[in-house]
């Protein structure tokens, strides 16, 4: 499940993850590491199913940084202090024949 969440995040960031079979990843680990640093996250598969993702330290730190709470998000909004008219009209709506 965590891998599918990461995949969605990386897709939203427009980062393409290359798939590596586990044996290929073991044999060419240095290349895999360079690829993660230069091209973005790399998926390691076993029997055709994603089992792990190798990400650069930079990408990892970006993913793990503290996110603002919803309250903090709204407090930092450029719309803070804007008055909104939240009163509803008392109209009953149009009549519909059923």
C-alpha positions, 0 to 999 in steps of 0.5 A: 500500500505504501508503494502505491501511495509513493507511486501516486505522489511521484506521478503527481510530481511527474517523476517516472520510476524505472522498474528493476528486477531484484537480481538486476538491482543487486548486480548493478546497485551502483548504477541503480543508486546513480539513477535514483539520484539523477533520474528520480525514484527507482522501483525494485520488483520481485516476480513482477510486483513492486516490492521497494523504491529506492529514492535519493536522500534529497527526495526522501527528505522532501517526502518526510518534511513536516507538513503544515496542519490544515489550520496553519495552511489557512492561517498562511493563506493570502486570502486570510482576512478576506470577508466572505458573504456566507449568508444564504438567501431565503428563497425556496427555489423554483417550482417543479412539476413532478 
